[in-house]
Amino acid sequence: MAPESSVPPKLDGRNYNYWKARMAGYLEALNPFAWEVTDKAMGVMDEDQTKWNARAKNAMFDAIS
């Protein structure tokens, strides 16, 4: 899945567990760091983790708006 040609799955308020699994797959396809930073609490993040945290947040905001 190329991030440039795909959009994150939209959360429509129904079947959260299905959406969560699809969102995890979407973020992992962007980069494994993108899912890792959303899946577990991170302490001090390095530059790559900070970048992927921002991209993951952007995808999450897009999915729920």
C-alpha positions, 0 to 999 in steps of 0.5 A, spaced: 500 500 500 503 506 497 501 512 502 501 517 496 495 513 493 491 511 499 487 514 505 486 511 512 480 507 513 474 512 516 471 511 523 464 511 522 462 510 529 460 502 528 465 496 529 471 499 532 475 493 533 474 492 525 476 499 524 482 498 529 485 492 525 484 496 519 488 502 522 493 498 524 495 495 518 494 502 514 499 505 519 504 499 519 504 499 511 506 507 512 512 504 516 513 499 522 515 505 526 508 509 525 504 503 528 509 502 534 509 509 536 501 509 537 501 502 540 505 503 546 507 508 550 514 511 548 519 515 553 524 519 549 523 518 542 529 519 537 528 523 530 525 517 526 520 516 532 518 523 532 517 523 525 513 517 524 509 519 531 507 525 527 505 521 521 501 517 525 497 522 528 496 525 521 493 519 519 489 518 525 486 525 525 484 524 517 481 517 519 476 520 525 474 527 521 
